[in-house]
Amino acid sequence: MLVLSRKVNERIKIGDDIELTVVAISGDTIRLGIEAPSKVRILRSEVYAEVQRQNQESLTTAQIPDELQRLIKDKARGAFQE
Amino acid sequence: MDSINKEGITKDSAIDKLPGTDNCEIYFPKGIPGFESMHKFFLIRDEEAPLAQLISAENDQIGFIVVRPESVVPDYSIEIDKDSAGVLQLKPNVKEPVEIWTIMTLNPNDVAKSTINLRAPIVLNMIERLGLQVILDQERLSPKHSLSGITNPNNEVKGAVD
């Protein structure tokens, strides 16, 4: 891992079209400005980790319970009536 | 080569045997978060049903129950970013048959307490048979939206007034 020190308002360029700016530092929080092409997905890392965790928790290969089928069908009927 | 073919045929025929279902194999170029090495999934469902199963074609111990989000949250809508649209080979201004599903976290003891992940829907391009779990970094979309409506008190109030 490359580790760089930067002061407020100093910038880091990554490749040709991504630039990071340290906008502000307050306590243990750093505000970063990110300029990147719109096709580059930018995501806080913990958001991805949270989805990984949620998916692992959701793992099931059991048949869909009948009770759940009924519940969703009732909900769907209610939803489309609104 | 032989063994791969053989395995493929066995799995396909097992899935085909399920009665009254409209199943298809979907390729997830990036896998599914938590299961990044799994790329091929079967979408197993009755036609038009709001519930389906997404089962790995590579490991039959890996699967999810998925729900059409509009059956739970009628006004659910998402915006797909350009990078995700690229993975799904969705072309701008072309209407592709896109399906949106959400992964359910089943509570087997009380199914009404099950939740769905509105923040990371599964988006499928049904022409190219491509899938991606799109992560929406939006606080208003809950990763644990309760089916019982407890996390959505506004709907409860509306129902009471009606």
gemmi code that builds the backbone of each chain (N, CA, C; Angstrom):
import gemmi

chains = {
    "A": [
        ("MET", (0.845, -1.205, 0.000), (0.000, 0.000, 0.000), (0.872, 1.244, 0.000)),
        ("LEU", (0.539, 2.140, -0.881), (1.239, 3.430, -0.924), (0.606, 4.353, 0.106)),
        ("VAL", (1.423, 4.924, 0.959), (0.893, 5.829, 1.983), (1.479, 7.215, 1.759)),
        ("LEU", (0.619, 8.220, 1.623), (1.061, 9.586, 1.378), (0.527, 10.502, 2.464)),
        ("SER", (1.297, 11.521, 2.817), (0.789, 12.558, 3.720), (0.323, 13.741, 2.879)),
        ("ARG", (-0.851, 14.278, 3.236), (-1.400, 15.436, 2.520), (-1.950, 16.432, 3.519)),
        ("LYS", (-1.896, 17.699, 3.195), (-2.508, 18.731, 4.039), (-3.857, 19.113, 3.428)),
        ("VAL", (-4.641, 19.863, 4.186), (-5.939, 20.324, 3.670), (-5.722, 21.075, 2.353)),
        ("ASN", (-6.606, 20.790, 1.398), (-6.586, 21.373, 0.050), (-5.521, 20.777, -0.870)),
        ("GLU", (-4.685, 19.894, -0.363), (-3.734, 19.227, -1.246), (-4.443, 18.064, -1.952)),
        ("ARG", (-3.919, 17.691, -3.094), (-4.635, 16.744, -3.957), (-3.772, 15.529, -4.289)),
        ("ILE", (-4.424, 14.470, -4.686), (-3.731, 13.265, -5.175), (-4.375, 12.870, -6.495)),
        ("LYS", (-3.551, 12.635, -7.485), (-4.069, 12.218, -8.787), (-3.854, 10.709, -8.940)),
        ("ILE", (-4.891, 9.998, -9.358), (-4.788, 8.556, -9.595), (-5.086, 8.325, -11.076)),
        ("GLY", (-4.089, 7.872, -11.797), (-4.273, 7.709, -13.243), (-4.528, 9.057, -13.888)),
        ("ASP", (-5.190, 9.042, -15.053), (-5.385, 10.278, -15.800), (-6.601, 11.060, -15.343)),
        ("ASP", (-7.623, 10.380, -14.828), (-8.881, 11.104, -14.661), (-9.521, 10.984, -13.279)),
        ("ILE", (-8.735, 10.580, -12.279), (-9.281, 10.550, -10.911), (-8.418, 11.447, -10.027)),
        ("GLU", (-9.078, 12.331, -9.285), (-8.344, 13.218, -8.399), (-9.039, 13.312, -7.050)),
        ("LEU", (-8.262, 13.161, -5.986), (-8.797, 13.267, -4.628), (-8.294, 14.574, -4.012)),
        ("THR", (-9.162, 15.223, -3.261), (-8.786, 16.443, -2.551), (-9.126, 16.274, -1.083)),
        ("VAL", (-8.193, 16.623, -0.211), (-8.518, 16.649, 1.221), (-9.248, 17.967, 1.459)),
        ("VAL", (-10.538, 17.903, 1.699), (-11.351, 19.110, 1.814), (-11.256, 19.683, 3.225)),
        ("ALA", (-11.344, 18.816, 4.234), (-11.311, 19.298, 5.620), (-10.910, 18.160, 6.550)),
        ("ILE", (-10.299, 18.537, 7.647), (-9.977, 17.558, 8.692), (-10.564, 18.086, 9.999)),
        ("SER", (-11.315, 17.197, 10.680), (-11.928, 17.617, 11.935), (-11.907, 16.422, 12.869)),
        ("GLY", (-11.065, 16.502, 13.908), (-10.925, 15.365, 14.819), (-10.410, 14.160, 14.044)),
        ("ASP", (-11.127, 13.017, 14.139), (-10.663, 11.825, 13.418), (-11.408, 11.646, 12.095)),
        ("THR", (-12.057, 12.706, 11.638), (-12.812, 12.612, 10.387), (-12.153, 13.453, 9.301)),
        ("ILE", (-11.972, 12.833, 8.140), (-11.412, 13.555, 7.001), (-12.491, 13.646, 5.933)),
        ("ARG", (-12.727, 14.835, 5.405), (-13.653, 14.969, 4.276), (-12.842, 14.965, 2.994)),
        ("LEU", (-13.185, 14.040, 2.115), (-12.470, 13.913, 0.853), (-13.364, 14.355, -0.291)),
        ("GLY", (-12.785, 15.085, -1.217), (-13.483, 15.373, -2.470), (-12.941, 14.424, -3.528)),
        ("ILE", (-13.825, 13.850, -4.306), (-13.395, 12.881, -5.321), (-13.887, 13.347, -6.686)),
        ("GLU", (-12.983, 13.499, -7.606), (-13.395, 13.785, -8.978), (-13.022, 12.582, -9.818)),
        ("ALA", (-14.026, 12.007, -10.469), (-13.789, 10.804, -11.267), (-14.838, 10.734, -12.370)),
        ("PRO", (-14.554, 10.028, -13.456), (-15.568, 9.884, -14.499), (-16.804, 9.187, -13.933)),
        ("SER", (-17.974, 9.496, -14.498), (-19.213, 8.971, -13.913), (-19.302, 7.454, -14.008)),
        ("LYS", (-18.524, 6.831, -14.904), (-18.598, 5.372, -15.009), (-17.837, 4.669, -13.883)),
        ("VAL", (-17.053, 5.440, -13.101), (-16.330, 4.837, -11.977), (-17.240, 4.804, -10.760)),
        ("ARG", (-17.428, 3.597, -10.215), (-18.286, 3.463, -9.042), (-17.499, 3.777, -7.780)),
        ("ILE", (-18.044, 4.668, -6.966), (-17.380, 5.040, -5.720), (-18.298, 4.641, -4.571)),
        ("LEU", (-17.766, 3.862, -3.648), (-18.597, 3.303, -2.590), (-17.775, 3.285, -1.313)),
        ("ARG", (-18.364, 3.709, -0.208), (-17.682, 3.527, 1.072), (-17.512, 2.025, 1.292)),
        ("SER", (-16.312, 1.597, 1.669), (-16.015, 0.162, 1.716), (-16.945, -0.605, 2.635)),
        ("GLU", (-17.383, 0.019, 3.752), (-18.214, -0.709, 4.702), (-19.594, -1.014, 4.111)),
        ("VAL", (-20.006, -0.249, 3.093), (-21.299, -0.514, 2.473), (-21.252, -1.860, 1.744)),
        ("TYR", (-20.147, -2.111, 1.040), (-19.989, -3.393, 0.357), (-19.913, -4.536, 1.376)),
        ("ALA", (-19.158, -4.316, 2.458), (-19.020, -5.340, 3.503), (-20.370, -5.659, 4.135)),
        ("GLU", (-21.195, -4.639, 4.273), (-22.522, -4.822, 4.858), (-23.394, -5.698, 3.953)),
        ("VAL", (-23.290, -5.475, 2.638), (-24.067, -6.285, 1.689), (-23.562, -7.737, 1.720)),
        ("GLN", (-22.241, -7.914, 1.804), (-21.680, -9.268, 1.921), (-22.266, -9.989, 3.127)),
        ("ARG", (-22.306, -9.281, 4.259), (-22.776, -9.859, 5.507), (-24.271, -10.206, 5.406)),
        ("GLN", (-25.024, -9.253, 4.836), (-26.468, -9.457, 4.701), (-26.752, -10.657, 3.793)),
        ("ASN", (-25.988, -10.798, 2.720), (-26.174, -11.931, 1.806), (-25.868, -13.255, 2.509)),
        ("GLN", (-24.793, -13.262, 3.296), (-24.429, -14.494, 4.006), (-25.519, -14.899, 4.987)),
        ("GLU", (-26.125, -13.878, 5.604), (-27.208, -14.119, 6.548), (-28.468, -14.621, 5.829)),
        ("SER", (-28.603, -14.277, 4.560), (-29.815, -14.599, 3.792), (-29.754, -15.958, 3.111)),
        ("LEU", (-28.598, -16.606, 3.209), (-28.383, -17.860, 2.499), (-29.432, -18.913, 2.864)),
        ("THR", (-30.148, -19.416, 1.854), (-31.069, -20.521, 2.091), (-31.375, -21.221, 0.774)),
        ("THR", (-31.397, -22.538, 0.822), (-31.783, -23.287, -0.379), (-33.063, -24.071, -0.101)),
        ("ALA", (-33.676, -23.769, 1.053), (-34.931, -24.445, 1.395), (-36.038, -23.954, 0.461)),
        ("GLN", (-37.059, -24.777, 0.308), (-38.242, -24.375, -0.459), (-38.841, -23.113, 0.155)),
        ("ILE", (-39.477, -22.303, -0.656), (-40.140, -21.109, -0.143), (-41.332, -21.556, 0.707)),
        ("PRO", (-41.393, -21.163, 1.999), (-42.506, -21.608, 2.850), (-43.849, -21.117, 2.303)),
        ("ASP", (-44.886, -21.982, 2.391), (-46.230, -21.627, 1.907), (-46.749, -20.349, 2.572)),
        ("GLU", (-46.437, -20.254, 3.888), (-46.897, -19.094, 4.652), (-46.344, -17.796, 4.062)),
        ("LEU", (-45.084, -17.869, 3.604), (-44.449, -16.700, 2.996), (-45.096, -16.392, 1.643)),
        ("GLN", (-45.388, -17.434, 0.874), (-46.067, -17.247, -0.423), (-47.367, -16.481, -0.216)),
        ("ARG", (-48.135, -16.924, 0.805), (-49.438, -16.290, 1.075), (-49.251, -14.830, 1.495)),
        ("LEU", (-48.285, -14.632, 2.409), (-48.032, -13.277, 2.933), (-47.682, -12.316, 1.798)),
        ("ILE", (-46.787, -12.753, 0.916), (-46.343, -11.872, -0.179), (-47.485, -11.637, -1.162)),
        ("LYS", (-48.262, -12.678, -1.442), (-49.391, -12.495, -2.373), (-50.408, -11.503, -1.811)),
        ("ASP", (-50.681, -11.618, -0.489), (-51.598, -10.659, 0.156), (-51.040, -9.246, 0.086)),
        ("LYS", (-49.748, -9.133, 0.374), (-49.097, -7.821, 0.362), (-49.157, -7.233, -1.039)),
        ("ALA", (-48.867, -8.070, -2.037), (-48.851, -7.599, -3.425), (-50.233, -7.118, -3.829)),
        ("ARG", (-51.273, -7.853, -3.417), (-52.644, -7.462, -3.745), (-52.946, -6.086, -3.129)),
        ("GLY", (-52.580, -5.940, -1.846), (-52.782, -4.656, -1.157), (-52.014, -3.540, -1.837)),
        ("ALA", (-50.778, -3.834, -2.219), (-49.905, -2.827, -2.828), (-50.492, -2.330, -4.153)),
        ("PHE", (-51.030, -3.242, -4.958), (-51.511, -2.824, -6.274), (-52.868, -2.129, -6.185)),
        ("GLN", (-53.590, -2.338, -5.065), (-54.880, -1.663, -4.898), (-54.708, -0.195, -4.544)),
        ("GLU", (-53.569, 0.124, -3.881), (-53.366, 1.499, -3.401), (-53.357, 2.520, -4.529)),
    ],
    "B": [
        ("MET", (-13.193, -31.740, -20.287), (-14.350, -31.226, -21.015), (-15.579, -32.100, -20.779)),
        ("ASP", (-15.341, -33.448, -20.889), (-16.461, -34.387, -20.735), (-17.194, -34.211, -19.421)),
        ("SER", (-16.385, -34.111, -18.339), (-16.991, -34.050, -17.011), (-17.801, -32.761, -16.838)),
        ("ILE", (-17.312, -31.670, -17.421), (-18.043, -30.391, -17.325), (-19.392, -30.519, -18.033)),
        ("ASN", (-19.356, -31.076, -19.251), (-20.597, -31.255, -20.011), (-21.598, -32.108, -19.246)),
        ("LYS", (-21.070, -33.201, -18.737), (-21.915, -34.148, -18.027), (-22.633, -33.467, -16.858)),
        ("GLU", (-21.842, -32.712, -16.086), (-22.391, -32.038, -14.912), (-23.466, -31.033, -15.347)),
        ("GLY", (-23.158, -30.284, -16.396), (-24.102, -29.284, -16.901), (-25.418, -29.926, -17.284)),
        ("ILE", (-25.367, -31.031, -18.000), (-26.582, -31.714, -18.468), (-27.399, -32.214, -17.281)),
        ("THR", (-26.714, -32.805, -16.297), (-27.403, -33.339, -15.121), (-28.180, -32.227, -14.409)),
        ("LYS", (-27.502, -31.084, -14.175), (-28.136, -29.987, -13.443), (-29.302, -29.418, -14.236)),
        ("ASP", (-29.099, -29.220, -15.544), (-30.168, -28.651, -16.376), (-31.415, -29.533, -16.323)),
        ("SER", (-31.208, -30.847, -16.461), (-32.380, -31.715, -16.533), (-33.102, -31.765, -15.184)),
        ("ALA", (-32.341, -31.685, -14.086), (-32.975, -31.670, -12.758), (-33.864, -30.437, -12.614)),
        ("ILE", (-33.364, -29.305, -13.059), (-34.133, -28.061, -12.958), (-35.346, -28.124, -13.886)),
        ("ASP", (-35.149, -28.669, -15.090), (-36.243, -28.721, -16.065), (-37.415, -29.570, -15.576)),
        ("LYS", (-37.105, -30.517, -14.684), (-38.157, -31.428, -14.232), (-39.181, -30.769, -13.321)),
        ("LEU", (-38.803, -29.638, -12.703), (-39.751, -28.971, -11.817), (-40.977, -28.543, -12.627)),
        ("PRO", (-42.173, -28.894, -12.147), (-43.366, -28.605, -12.945), (-43.782, -27.140, -12.882)),
        ("GLY", (-44.341, -26.663, -13.954), (-44.953, -25.331, -13.998), (-44.013, -24.180, -13.708)),
        ("THR", (-42.745, -24.326, -14.009), (-41.810, -23.256, -13.682), (-41.179, -22.683, -14.949)),
        ("ASP", (-40.714, -21.473, -14.816), (-40.087, -20.768, -15.924), (-38.680, -20.422, -15.444)),
        ("ASN", (-37.754, -21.338, -15.664), (-36.432, -21.188, -15.079), (-35.421, -20.750, -16.126)),
        ("CYS", (-34.393, -20.049, -15.649), (-33.345, -19.716, -16.587), (-32.034, -19.556, -15.839)),
        ("GLU", (-30.948, -19.682, -16.605), (-29.634, -19.517, -16.011), (-29.165, -18.092, -16.286)),
        ("ILE", (-28.683, -17.459, -15.226), (-28.224, -16.069, -15.324), (-26.738, -16.044, -14.980)),
        ("TYR", (-25.981, -15.281, -15.733), (-24.554, -15.142, -15.468), (-24.298, -13.838, -14.711)),
        ("PHE", (-23.665, -13.962, -13.541), (-23.297, -12.796, -12.729), (-21.796, -12.553, -12.904)),
        ("PRO", (-21.407, -11.589, -13.764), (-19.974, -11.383, -14.033), (-19.162, -11.112, -12.764)),
        ("LYS", (-19.773, -10.451, -11.770), (-19.027, -10.119, -10.537), (-19.414, -11.026, -9.372)),
        ("GLY", (-20.135, -12.105, -9.651), (-20.639, -12.933, -8.561), (-21.674, -12.152, -7.768)),
        ("ILE", (-21.865, -12.544, -6.518), (-22.766, -11.822, -5.618), (-21.941, -11.525, -4.375)),
        ("PRO", (-21.961, -10.277, -3.843), (-21.115, -9.952, -2.690), (-21.212, -11.023, -1.590)),
        ("GLY", (-20.072, -11.479, -1.148), (-20.030, -12.580, -0.182), (-19.799, -13.914, -0.879)),
        ("PHE", (-20.159, -13.955, -2.164), (-20.021, -15.185, -2.977), (-19.478, -14.797, -4.359)),
        ("GLU", (-18.339, -14.105, -4.328), (-17.816, -13.494, -5.548), (-17.369, -14.510, -6.585)),
        ("SER", (-17.077, -15.748, -6.146), (-16.595, -16.745, -7.109), (-17.743, -17.493, -7.791)),
        ("MET", (-18.964, -17.224, -7.361), (-20.137, -17.884, -7.959), (-20.687, -16.994, -9.072)),
        ("HIS", (-20.696, -17.512, -10.274), (-21.115, -16.679, -11.409), (-22.419, -17.132, -12.070)),
        ("LYS", (-22.708, -18.427, -11.966), (-23.906, -18.925, -12.645), (-24.987, -19.249, -11.630)),
        ("PHE", (-26.147, -18.667, -11.813), (-27.269, -18.922, -10.915), (-28.510, -19.283, -11.720)),
        ("PHE", (-29.298, -20.181, -11.172), (-30.607, -20.456, -11.748), (-31.637, -19.580, -11.055)),
        ("LEU", (-32.473, -18.930, -11.848), (-33.643, -18.227, -11.303), (-34.800, -19.207, -11.431)),
        ("ILE", (-35.293, -19.677, -10.284), (-36.331, -20.716, -10.275), (-37.629, -20.083, -9.786)),
        ("ARG", (-38.633, -20.093, -10.647), (-39.870, -19.380, -10.276), (-41.043, -19.873, -11.108)),
        ("ASP", (-42.222, -19.579, -10.554), (-43.431, -19.690, -11.353), (-43.528, -18.389, -12.127)),
        ("GLU", (-44.037, -18.474, -13.316), (-44.153, -17.274, -14.128), (-44.952, -16.207, -13.379)),
        ("GLU", (-44.476, -14.975, -13.419), (-45.181, -13.819, -12.833), (-45.280, -13.857, -11.307)),
        ("ALA", (-44.724, -14.886, -10.655), (-44.816, -14.956, -9.194), (-43.917, -13.888, -8.565)),
        ("PRO", (-44.357, -13.298, -7.433), (-43.528, -12.279, -6.793), (-42.349, -12.845, -5.993)),
        ("LEU", (-42.321, -14.180, -5.832), (-41.226, -14.832, -5.101), (-40.500, -15.807, -6.020)),
        ("ALA", (-39.196, -15.926, -5.839), (-38.425, -16.885, -6.633), (-37.220, -17.329, -5.827)),
        ("GLN", (-36.526, -18.327, -6.350), (-35.270, -18.751, -5.732), (-34.133, -18.521, -6.707)),
        ("LEU", (-33.031, -18.075, -6.153), (-31.821, -17.890, -6.945), (-30.812, -18.887, -6.389)),
        ("ILE", (-30.516, -19.924, -7.170), (-29.664, -21.000, -6.672), (-28.417, -21.084, -7.544)),
        ("SER", (-27.254, -21.182, -6.890), (-25.996, -21.296, -7.632), (-25.992, -22.567, -8.475)),
        ("ALA", (-25.570, -22.442, -9.731), (-25.443, -23.605, -10.609), (-24.136, -24.340, -10.318)),
        ("GLU", (-23.260, -23.681, -9.554), (-21.954, -24.265, -9.279), (-21.888, -24.935, -7.900)),
        ("ASN", (-22.772, -24.502, -6.989), (-22.802, -25.080, -5.644), (-24.244, -25.015, -5.140)),
        ("ASP", (-24.903, -26.166, -5.088), (-26.342, -26.140, -4.789), (-26.640, -25.876, -3.312)),
        ("GLN", (-25.593, -25.613, -2.503), (-25.800, -25.197, -1.112), (-25.920, -23.678, -1.010)),
        ("ILE", (-25.698, -23.007, -2.136), (-25.731, -21.549, -2.118), (-26.951, -21.058, -2.869)),
        ("GLY", (-27.830, -20.400, -2.152), (-29.040, -19.903, -2.793), (-29.752, -18.885, -1.922)),
        ("PHE", (-30.676, -18.192, -2.544), (-31.420, -17.138, -1.854), (-32.886, -17.203, -2.254)),
        ("ILE", (-33.741, -16.693, -1.368), (-35.118, -16.409, -1.758), (-35.139, -14.949, -2.187)),
        ("VAL", (-35.714, -14.697, -3.362), (-35.785, -13.315, -3.845), (-37.242, -12.917, -4.060)),
        ("VAL", (-37.483, -11.628, -3.891), (-38.845, -11.087, -3.929), (-38.873, -9.896, -4.875)),
        ("ARG", (-39.955, -9.777, -5.623), (-40.118, -8.557, -6.425), (-40.412, -7.409, -5.464)),
        ("PRO", (-39.557, -6.364, -5.439), (-39.699, -5.327, -4.405), (-41.035, -4.600, -4.473)),
        ("GLU", (-41.601, -4.465, -5.684), (-42.853, -3.694, -5.800), (-44.018, -4.407, -5.137)),
        ("SER", (-43.864, -5.700, -4.852), (-44.939, -6.400, -4.152), (-44.950, -6.043, -2.666)),
        ("VAL", (-43.850, -5.469, -2.181), (-43.771, -5.052, -0.774), (-43.782, -3.526, -0.666)),
        ("VAL", (-43.022, -2.873, -1.543), (-42.937, -1.404, -1.544), (-43.366, -0.931, -2.940)),
        ("PRO", (-44.647, -0.514, -3.080), (-45.192, -0.236, -4.413), (-44.439, 0.842, -5.193)),
        ("ASP", (-43.883, 1.828, -4.485), (-43.246, 2.927, -5.230), (-41.725, 2.768, -5.310)),
        ("TYR", (-41.244, 1.537, -5.144), (-39.798, 1.305, -5.181), (-39.243, 1.606, -6.573)),
        ("SER", (-38.236, 2.437, -6.629), (-37.581, 2.667, -7.918), (-36.101, 2.911, -7.673)),
        ("ILE", (-35.295, 2.555, -8.639), (-33.854, 2.733, -8.468), (-33.270, 3.369, -9.720)),
        ("GLU", (-32.096, 3.950, -9.542), (-31.353, 4.472, -10.679), (-30.089, 3.628, -10.813)),
        ("ILE", (-29.858, 3.110, -11.997), (-28.699, 2.245, -12.191), (-27.534, 3.085, -12.716)),
        ("ASP", (-26.419, 3.042, -11.977), (-25.258, 3.838, -12.380), (-24.645, 3.287, -13.670)),
        ("LYS", (-23.823, 4.112, -14.309), (-23.270, 3.741, -15.627), (-22.407, 2.490, -15.581)),
        ("ASP", (-21.617, 2.361, -14.507), (-20.734, 1.202, -14.384), (-21.559, -0.087, -14.322)),
        ("SER", (-22.618, -0.076, -13.507), (-23.482, -1.256, -13.393), (-24.199, -1.532, -14.709)),
        ("ALA", (-24.663, -0.463, -15.367), (-25.334, -0.619, -16.661), (-24.382, -1.273, -17.661)),
        ("GLY", (-23.094, -0.929, -17.549), (-22.089, -1.529, -18.431), (-21.933, -3.019, -18.175)),
        ("VAL", (-21.862, -3.393, -16.901), (-21.735, -4.814, -16.539), (-22.936, -5.595, -17.073)),
        ("LEU", (-24.115, -4.973, -16.989), (-25.359, -5.632, -17.410), (-25.621, -5.478, -18.910)),
        ("GLN", (-24.699, -4.781, -19.601), (-24.834, -4.525, -21.046), (-26.164, -3.855, -21.377)),
        ("LEU", (-26.583, -2.930, -20.493), (-27.791, -2.153, -20.773), (-27.371, -0.945, -21.594)),
        ("LYS", (-28.050, -0.738, -22.690), (-27.690, 0.394, -23.548), (-28.577, 1.584, -23.209)),
        ("PRO", (-27.983, 2.809, -23.216), (-28.799, 3.978, -22.893), (-29.903, 4.162, -23.930)),
        ("ASN", (-31.064, 4.579, -23.461), (-32.221, 4.875, -24.331), (-32.783, 3.654, -25.055)),
        ("VAL", (-32.361, 2.481, -24.663), (-32.952, 1.275, -25.243), (-33.679, 0.560, -24.109)),
        ("LYS", (-34.924, 0.248, -24.324), (-35.676, -0.436, -23.272), (-35.387, -1.933, -23.313)),
        ("GLU", (-34.597, -2.392, -22.363), (-34.283, -3.813, -22.277), (-35.276, -4.434, -21.294)),
        ("PRO", (-35.580, -5.705, -21.463), (-36.390, -6.351, -20.426), (-35.541, -6.570, -19.170)),
        ("VAL", (-35.690, -5.642, -18.231), (-34.925, -5.687, -16.989), (-35.850, -6.147, -15.873)),
        ("GLU", (-35.351, -7.059, -15.053), (-36.109, -7.473, -13.878), (-35.357, -7.051, -12.629)),
        ("ILE", (-36.108, -6.618, -11.620), (-35.489, -6.241, -10.351), (-36.048, -7.143, -9.256)),
        ("TRP", (-35.137, -7.719, -8.483), (-35.499, -8.583, -7.366), (-34.748, -8.114, -6.134)),
        ("THR", (-35.258, -8.439, -4.952), (-34.510, -8.137, -3.728), (-34.307, -9.433, -2.943)),
        ("ILE", (-33.172, -9.536, -2.289), (-32.858, -10.736, -1.510), (-33.567, -10.678, -0.165)),
        ("MET", (-34.201, -11.786, 0.185), (-34.909, -11.862, 1.456), (-34.047, -12.536, 2.524)),
        ("THR", (-34.069, -11.953, 3.725), (-33.483, -12.628, 4.880), (-34.654, -13.269, 5.616)),
        ("LEU", (-34.792, -14.572, 5.424), (-35.959, -15.301, 5.937), (-35.851, -15.506, 7.443)),
        ("ASN", (-36.939, -15.210, 8.157), (-37.030, -15.579, 9.564), (-37.904, -16.832, 9.613)),
        ("PRO", (-37.295, -18.026, 9.745), (-38.075, -19.266, 9.612), (-39.098, -19.447, 10.735)),
        ("ASN", (-38.890, -18.798, 11.874), (-39.820, -18.949, 12.996), (-41.048, -18.062, 12.853)),
        ("ASP", (-40.877, -16.935, 12.195), (-41.997, -16.015, 12.000), (-41.762, -15.303, 10.667)),
        ("VAL", (-42.378, -15.838, 9.600), (-42.051, -15.332, 8.257), (-42.394, -13.845, 8.106)),
        ("ALA", (-43.355, -13.349, 8.902), (-43.710, -11.925, 8.819), (-42.566, -11.045, 9.303)),
        ("LYS", (-41.649, -11.638, 10.062), (-40.494, -10.876, 10.540), (-39.302, -10.975, 9.589)),
        ("SER", (-39.506, -11.587, 8.432), (-38.450, -11.628, 7.425), (-38.232, -10.223, 6.881)),
        ("THR", (-37.040, -10.002, 6.342), (-36.732, -8.674, 5.799), (-36.233, -8.795, 4.363)),
        ("ILE", (-36.319, -7.692, 3.623), (-35.738, -7.668, 2.275), (-34.725, -6.531, 2.176)),
        ("ASN", (-33.738, -6.733, 1.318), (-32.653, -5.769, 1.172), (-32.963, -4.807, 0.021)),
        ("LEU", (-33.537, -3.653, 0.394), (-33.888, -2.654, -0.634), (-32.668, -1.887, -1.113)),
        ("ARG", (-31.596, -1.926, -0.323), (-30.423, -1.123, -0.661), (-29.553, -1.786, -1.731)),
        ("ALA", (-29.678, -3.110, -1.868), (-28.824, -3.801, -2.844), (-29.657, -4.781, -3.674)),
        ("PRO", (-30.458, -4.235, -4.612), (-31.312, -5.111, -5.425), (-30.511, -5.910, -6.461)),
        ("ILE", (-31.089, -7.042, -6.837), (-30.527, -7.855, -7.922), (-31.178, -7.374, -9.215)),
        ("VAL", (-30.365, -6.921, -10.150), (-30.892, -6.436, -11.428), (-30.496, -7.426, -12.519)),
        ("LEU", (-31.484, -7.834, -13.322), (-31.237, -8.841, -14.352), (-31.568, -8.276, -15.733)),
        ("ASN", (-30.655, -8.467, -16.665), (-30.932, -8.201, -18.073), (-31.381, -9.526, -18.677)),
        ("MET", (-32.686, -9.655, -18.944), (-33.241, -10.948, -19.324), (-32.942, -11.329, -20.780)),
        ("ILE", (-32.493, -10.379, -21.590), (-32.113, -10.714, -22.970), (-30.720, -11.345, -22.973)),
        ("GLU", (-29.781, -10.672, -22.307), (-28.402, -11.179, -22.287), (-28.197, -12.201, -21.171)),
        ("ARG", (-29.221, -12.375, -20.322), (-29.138, -13.283, -19.170), (-27.952, -12.930, -18.270)),
        ("LEU", (-27.874, -11.626, -17.934), (-26.806, -11.128, -17.074), (-27.419, -10.583, -15.791)),
        ("GLY", (-26.687, -10.769, -14.677), (-27.191, -10.300, -13.395), (-26.129, -9.572, -12.596)),
        ("LEU", (-26.594, -8.664, -11.731), (-25.687, -7.901, -10.872), (-26.449, -7.453, -9.634)),
        ("GLN", (-25.815, -7.578, -8.480), (-26.413, -6.972, -7.288), (-25.898, -5.543, -7.226)),
        ("VAL", (-26.786, -4.599, -7.471), (-26.411, -3.188, -7.534), (-26.501, -2.602, -6.126)),
        ("ILE", (-25.406, -2.022, -5.652), (-25.403, -1.449, -4.304), (-25.694, 0.040, -4.405)),
        ("LEU", (-26.787, 0.453, -3.782), (-27.203, 1.850, -3.813), (-26.797, 2.476, -2.491)),
        ("ASP", (-25.921, 3.455, -2.540), (-25.421, 4.072, -1.305), (-26.421, 5.130, -0.853)),
        ("GLN", (-27.612, 4.676, -0.501), (-28.672, 5.611, -0.113), (-29.262, 5.206, 1.221)),
        ("GLU", (-29.158, 6.122, 2.185), (-29.598, 5.845, 3.548), (-31.090, 5.501, 3.624)),
        ("ARG", (-31.911, 6.097, 2.724), (-33.367, 5.918, 2.826), (-33.787, 4.482, 2.463)),
        ("LEU", (-32.913, 3.751, 1.771), (-33.239, 2.379, 1.391), (-32.661, 1.420, 2.426)),
        ("SER", (-33.533, 0.699, 3.123), (-33.063, -0.154, 4.200), (-32.548, -1.488, 3.672)),
        ("PRO", (-31.412, -1.953, 4.203), (-30.971, -3.312, 3.849), (-31.787, -4.380, 4.579)),
        ("LYS", (-32.594, -3.943, 5.553), (-33.437, -4.874, 6.320), (-34.845, -4.316, 6.413)),
        ("HIS", (-35.511, -4.200, 5.298), (-36.887, -3.687, 5.302), (-37.827, -4.814, 5.716)),
        ("SER", (-38.559, -4.572, 6.804), (-39.395, -5.640, 7.360), (-40.669, -5.841, 6.551)),
        ("LEU", (-41.050, -7.091, 6.333), (-42.295, -7.410, 5.634), (-43.503, -7.005, 6.461)),
        ("SER", (-43.333, -6.984, 7.786), (-44.460, -6.678, 8.665), (-44.801, -5.193, 8.652)),
        ("GLY", (-43.944, -4.378, 8.025), (-44.230, -2.953, 7.915), (-43.815, -2.170, 9.142)),
        ("ILE", (-43.199, -2.834, 10.129), (-42.832, -2.143, 11.369), (-41.783, -1.057, 11.107)),
        ("THR", (-40.896, -1.302, 10.123), (-39.864, -0.306, 9.824), (-40.429, 0.838, 8.993)),
        ("ASN", (-41.708, 0.739, 8.641), (-42.295, 1.739, 7.755), (-43.570, 2.308, 8.398)),
        ("PRO", (-43.432, 3.074, 9.492), (-44.596, 3.526, 10.257), (-45.545, 4.396, 9.434)),
        ("ASN", (-45.073, 5.090, 8.408), (-45.935, 5.961, 7.593), (-47.072, 5.178, 6.952)),
        ("ASN", (-46.752, 3.974, 6.465), (-47.771, 3.152, 5.823), (-48.847, 2.732, 6.817)),
        ("GLU", (-48.412, 2.479, 8.066), (-49.351, 2.072, 9.102), (-50.360, 3.190, 9.366)),
        ("VAL", (-49.867, 4.400, 9.467), (-50.720, 5.562, 9.743), (-51.733, 5.729, 8.610)),
        ("LYS", (-51.219, 5.605, 7.365), (-52.078, 5.748, 6.195), (-53.215, 4.731, 6.229)),
        ("GLY", (-52.857, 3.471, 6.565), (-53.865, 2.417, 6.623), (-54.925, 2.725, 7.676)),
        ("ALA", (-54.496, 3.281, 8.827), (-55.414, 3.569, 9.924), (-56.405, 4.666, 9.526)),
        ("VAL", (-55.940, 5.654, 8.798), (-56.808, 6.766, 8.367), (-57.857, 6.257, 7.380)),
        ("ASP", (-57.407, 5.406, 6.434), (-58.335, 4.841, 5.451), (-59.421, 4.041, 6.158)),
    ],
}
model = gemmi.Model(1)
for chain_id, residues in chains.items():
    chain = gemmi.Chain(chain_id)
    for i, (resn, *xyz) in enumerate(residues, 1):
        res = gemmi.Residue()
        res.name, res.seqid = resn, gemmi.SeqId(i, " ")
        for name, pos in zip(("N", "CA", "C"), xyz):
            atom = gemmi.Atom()
            atom.name, atom.element = name, gemmi.Element(name[0])
            atom.pos, atom.b_iso = gemmi.Position(*pos), 0.0
            res.add_atom(atom)
        chain.add_residue(res)
    model.add_chain(chain)
structure = gemmi.Structure()
structure.add_model(model)
structure.setup_entities()
